[in-house]
Amino acid sequence: MKNIKIMVFFIVFVLAINIVISFQSNSSNYKLSPIVVSGGGGISNSSSYKNYIASGMISGITNSSTYKNLIGFFHTWLLADNQPCTADNQCGGGYCCSNVCSSSACPVPEDPVTPSSSGGEGGGGGGRGGFIAKEEDVKNFIINLSSIKTRVGLGKSSSETLKITNNGDGGLEISLKLEGIDDYLSLSQNIFNLEEGKSKGIILNFIGKRVGSFSGQIIVNSGEIEKTIPVIVEIVSENILFDIKLDVPAKNSILKPGDELKGQITILNVGAPEDASATINYIIKDLMGEIIYRETEVISIKGQISYPKSFRIPNNLEEGEYIITTEVKYGDSFSVSSQFFSVEKKSKLNEIKMIAKNKKTLVIVAAVLVGLTALSMLKPLKFKNKKTSKKRPGKRKKEK
């Protein structure tokens, strides 16, 4: 009977431990309070230390008087309004205005309308002319974005501001044109006049028509000056069960034909069953969407996985801007991550080394072929000599 009571007490004790969902540990200078939030998380506090731990789509901030760290995954790394920033894609609201995050578009100063030489108006909605520049004027303009990559949900839209500044001498007529991306991007204005020292903001409107990674470029032109801005629009499904992130270090993003493109793939299961198998696509294409390389594999993902991946750049690939894209598909869930990389021409020294290497290979192959030919010619002679030597003793015996 006593043994039965001990056994019952032990079972109740184990069950009591298992159903505990939180506890608190205190001392004079330390406090620990684990908390379960949406499947996992915790907070550790003391008078001089605070830490948030999160998993899945939860994010947190670690603060002290001298330290700050953001914890999260993918698009949960975004900053709240009024937090310091350097780019729009760092902010939860989608805009970084004067190095501070905001949920509304940054104010764009309107340029004064300048009358044209023919009496019409310049600057808006397709007006042409309007500036008389001297021949010795230096024409130039600068753009605030060297490339654009944005993520949009299926059926949703987003916007970004492209700022063009006239830093030359005299007025400019600026025109903008879309190539390869006009189904997913529209411009607030296509042509306008810009006075010396003035800036103009063009609103880029992105729309998620169908899932995938779509690329193209914006061509900005003024007379003989032309600049291009490569664009990637990543459109994801409304319900994401797997999220994916592609990281290509800057040192690996400038390559030559024949080099290896090396990156790191991270995939997070944010809603699919454990050990679910997802389809992963790897695609290399040019800015106009022409596919150069494609690979598909199926991976079982439990929680989160991260692995290196490399791709051989074709030896005949021309120099220019290209895109590496990774896609993860599971049922109706679709997520994508892309990155730009560029291919440069091989240097003359490398070409000479390659030619020399090829010549050396040809010489070796030729030597081997000559050697094999010589051996094939010598073998019959040896065989013939052996056959003759066998017949001679027979003849001698016959003569006796």
Secondary structure as the mmCIF struct_conf table of DSSP 4:
data_model
#
loop_
_struct_conf.conf_type_id
_struct_conf.id
_struct_conf.beg_label_comp_id
_struct_conf.beg_label_asym_id
_struct_conf.beg_label_seq_id
_struct_conf.end_label_comp_id
_struct_conf.end_label_asym_id
_struct_conf.end_label_seq_id
HELX_RH_AL_P HELX_RH_AL_P1 LYS A 2 ASN A 18
TURN_TY1_P TURN_TY1_P1 ILE A 19 ILE A 19
STRN STRN1 SER A 25 ASN A 26
BEND BEND1 SER A 28 ASN A 29
STRN STRN2 LYS A 31 SER A 33
TURN_TY1_P TURN_TY1_P2 SER A 38 GLY A 39
STRN STRN3 GLY A 41 ASN A 45
BEND BEND2 SER A 47 SER A 48
STRN STRN4 LYS A 50 ALA A 54
TURN_TY1_P TURN_TY1_P3 GLY A 56 MET A 57
STRN STRN5 GLY A 60 ASN A 63
BEND BEND3 SER A 65 THR A 66
STRN STRN6 LYS A 68 ILE A 71
HELX_RH_3T_P HELX_RH_3T_P1 PHE A 74 THR A 76
HELX_LH_PP_P HELX_LH_PP_P1 LEU A 78 LEU A 78
STRN STRN7 LEU A 79 LEU A 79
HELX_LH_PP_P HELX_LH_PP_P2 ALA A 80 ALA A 80
TURN_TY1_P TURN_TY1_P4 ASP A 81 ASN A 82
BEND BEND4 GLN A 83 GLN A 83
STRN STRN8 PRO A 84 PRO A 84
BEND BEND5 THR A 86 ALA A 87
HELX_RH_3T_P HELX_RH_3T_P2 ASP A 88 GLN A 90
STRN STRN9 CYS A 91 CYS A 91
TURN_TY1_P TURN_TY1_P5 GLY A 92 GLY A 93
BEND BEND6 GLY A 94 GLY A 94
STRN STRN10 TYR A 95 CYS A 97
TURN_TY1_P TURN_TY1_P6 SER A 98 ASN A 99
STRN STRN11 VAL A 100 SER A 102
BEND BEND7 SER A 103 SER A 104
HELX_LH_PP_P HELX_LH_PP_P3 ALA A 105 PRO A 107
HELX_LH_PP_P HELX_LH_PP_P4 PRO A 109 VAL A 113
STRN STRN12 PRO A 115 PRO A 115
TURN_TY1_P TURN_TY1_P7 SER A 117 SER A 118
BEND BEND8 GLY A 119 GLY A 119
STRN STRN13 GLU A 121 GLU A 121
BEND BEND9 GLY A 123 GLY A 124
TURN_TY1_P TURN_TY1_P8 GLY A 125 GLY A 126
TURN_TY1_P TURN_TY1_P9 GLU A 135 GLU A 136
HELX_LH_PP_P HELX_LH_PP_P5 ASP A 137 LYS A 139
STRN STRN14 PHE A 141 ILE A 143
BEND BEND10 ASN A 144 ASN A 144
BEND BEND11 SER A 146 SER A 146
STRN STRN15 ILE A 148 GLY A 153
TURN_TY1_P TURN_TY1_P10 LEU A 154 GLY A 155
STRN STRN16 SER A 157 ASN A 166
BEND BEND12 GLY A 168 GLY A 170
STRN STRN17 LEU A 172 GLU A 179
BEND BEND13 GLY A 180 GLY A 180
TURN_TY1_P TURN_TY1_P11 ASP A 182 TYR A 184
STRN STRN18 LEU A 185 LEU A 187
BEND BEND14 SER A 188 SER A 188
BEND BEND15 ASN A 190 ASN A 190
STRN STRN19 ILE A 191 LEU A 194
TURN_TY1_P TURN_TY1_P12 GLU A 196 GLY A 197
STRN STRN20 SER A 199 ILE A 207
BEND BEND16 ARG A 210 VAL A 211
STRN STRN21 GLY A 212 SER A 222
TURN_TY1_P TURN_TY1_P13 GLY A 223 GLU A 224
STRN STRN22 ILE A 225 VAL A 236
BEND BEND17 GLU A 238 ASN A 239
BEND BEND18 LEU A 241 LEU A 241
STRN STRN23 PHE A 242 ASP A 247
HELX_RH_3T_P HELX_RH_3T_P3 ALA A 250 ASN A 252
BEND BEND19 SER A 253 SER A 253
STRN STRN24 ILE A 254 LEU A 255
TURN_TY1_P TURN_TY1_P14 PRO A 257 GLY A 258
STRN STRN25 GLU A 260 ASN A 269
BEND BEND20 VAL A 270 ALA A 272
HELX_LH_PP_P HELX_LH_PP_P6 PRO A 273 PRO A 273
TURN_TY1_P TURN_TY1_P15 GLU A 274 ASP A 275
STRN STRN26 ALA A 276 ASP A 286
TURN_TY1_P TURN_TY1_P16 LEU A 287 MET A 288
STRN STRN27 ILE A 291 ILE A 301
BEND BEND21 LYS A 302 GLY A 303
STRN STRN28 GLN A 304 ARG A 312
HELX_LH_PP_P HELX_LH_PP_P7 ILE A 313 PRO A 314
TURN_TY1_P TURN_TY1_P17 ASN A 315 ASN A 316
HELX_LH_PP_P HELX_LH_PP_P8 LEU A 317 GLU A 318
BEND BEND22 GLU A 319 GLU A 319
STRN STRN29 GLY A 320 TYR A 330
TURN_TY1_P TURN_TY1_P18 GLY A 331 ASP A 332
STRN STRN30 SER A 333 VAL A 343
HELX_LH_PP_P HELX_LH_PP_P9 LYS A 345 SER A 347
HELX_RH_AL_P HELX_RH_AL_P2 LYS A 348 GLU A 399
#
